[in-house]
Amino acid sequence: MPQREVYADLYFLVNMSMDLLCLNLTAAVTHRRARRWRVILAAAAGGGFALGVLLAGLDGALGIALDVAAAFGICAVAFAGRGMKPAGVLRTVGAYILTSVLLGGCMTALFWMLNRLNLPMDALTEDHISVWLFALLALVSGLLTRHGGRLFGLSRRTRSATLEAVLFGRRVTLRAMVDTGNLLRDPTSGRAVILCDAERLRRILPPQVFLPVGDPARIRFESDHNAAKKLRLIPSAAATGSALLTAIVPDSLTLTDADGSRPCGDLIALAPLGERAAGFDALLPAQ
């Protein structure tokens, strides 16, 4: 069996770069938010795993099983969060594996076509490719993979907008998606209600807002006139039952979408959105 010389540091960096690209593609096609440091950490873990498998010489069924387990681990590091349901986990891991396969396939096909053209390039031989050409192939393959993911239906076409809100004197920017199923309105004023993931606003709003209705600490908080006039209770009905959602009257709210920026008079209600929000912070009512 022919022996090959492999540089461990280069092998790690190449695999880390490919995982970084795959994770960003996965986030793009699934509309999943992820902190940059978590994506980098997950990509580094993927590079370390690939190097470990190479050094251990693992292949066959065991190698495939480890690859699948590593995919779950890498996606957990990059994307795991509260409210993530099993279906969302499987969808994210599936998207990561599919983007990895598509990306590798695109790069192999491009490498094969360039070889067939017999271009007079020192950067490309039958078994060698330069770093700059590798990066170029990865970039082109990444673009093809992202659009391929859209063709396979991994990415849903969504109408989205950016919300600039001031709540209890503190400013926050929210990424929102239009949800035709959001029909909530304030029964008193008739104003439409934007559903926002409660965890996204936990550091912005007073802690008493997150207490159950009727809690003594919340009652004391609501007894203040300035606080009381900013809160509303919105009745909400779903298949699992009915509930009262706490809504906030924003000090100011600006909505920016494809039509430009404009003031918005909607209320913002706290809700456990989970996978329903597809990685967005909030759900806008269809206007």
Rosetta blueprint (number, residue, H / E / L):
1 M L
2 P L
3 Q L
4 R L
5 E L
6 V L
7 Y L
8 A H
9 D H
10 L H
11 Y H
12 F H
13 L H
14 V H
15 N H
16 M H
17 S H
18 M H
19 D H
20 L H
21 L H
22 C H
23 L H
24 N H
25 L H
26 T H
27 A H
28 A H
29 V H
30 T H
31 H L
32 R L
33 R L
34 A L
35 R L
36 R H
37 W H
38 R H
39 V H
40 I H
41 L H
42 A H
43 A H
44 A H
45 A H
46 G H
47 G H
48 G H
49 F H
50 A H
51 L H
52 G H
53 V H
54 L H
55 L H
56 A H
57 G L
58 L L
59 D L
60 G H
61 A H
62 L H
63 G H
64 I H
65 A H
66 L H
67 D H
68 V H
69 A H
70 A H
71 A H
72 F H
73 G H
74 I H
75 C H
76 A H
77 V H
78 A H
79 F H
80 A L
81 G L
82 R L
83 G L
84 M L
85 K L
86 P H
87 A H
88 G H
89 V H
90 L H
91 R H
92 T H
93 V H
94 G H
95 A H
96 Y H
97 I H
98 L H
99 T H
100 S H
101 V H
102 L H
103 L H
104 G H
105 G H
106 C H
107 M H
108 T H
109 A H
110 L H
111 F H
112 W H
113 M H
114 L H
115 N H
116 R H
117 L L
118 N L
119 L L
120 P L
121 M L
122 D L
123 A L
124 L E
125 T E
126 E L
127 D L
128 H E
129 I E
130 S L
131 V H
132 W H
133 L H
134 F H
135 A H
136 L H
137 L H
138 A H
139 L H
140 V H
141 S H
142 G H
143 L H
144 L H
145 T H
146 R H
147 H H
148 G H
149 G H
150 R H
151 L H
152 F L
153 G L
154 L L
155 S L
156 R L
157 R L
158 T L
159 R L
160 S E
161 A E
162 T E
163 L E
164 E E
165 A E
166 V E
167 L E
168 F L
169 G L
170 R E
171 R E
172 V E
173 T E
174 L E
175 R E
176 A E
177 M E
178 V E
179 D E
180 T L
181 G L
182 N L
183 L L
184 L L
185 R E
186 D L
187 P L
188 T L
189 S L
190 G L
191 R L
192 A E
193 V E
194 I E
195 L E
196 C E
197 D E
198 A H
199 E H
200 R H
201 L H
202 R L
203 R L
204 I L
205 L L
206 P L
207 P H
208 Q H
209 V H
210 F H
211 L L
212 P L
213 V L
214 G L
215 D L
216 P H
217 A H
218 R H
219 I H
220 R H
221 F H
222 E H
223 S L
224 D L
225 H H
226 N H
227 A H
228 A H
229 K L
230 K L
231 L E
232 R E
233 L E
234 I E
235 P E
236 S E
237 A E
238 A E
239 A L
240 T L
241 G E
242 S E
243 A E
244 L E
245 L E
246 T E
247 A E
248 I E
249 V L
250 P L
251 D L
252 S E
253 L E
254 T E
255 L E
256 T E
257 D E
258 A L
259 D L
260 G E
261 S E
262 R E
263 P E
264 C L
265 G L
266 D L
267 L E
268 I E
269 A E
270 L E
271 A E
272 P L
273 L L
274 G H
275 E H
276 R H
277 A H
278 A L
279 G L
280 F L
281 D L
282 A E
283 L E
284 L E
285 P E
286 A L
287 Q L
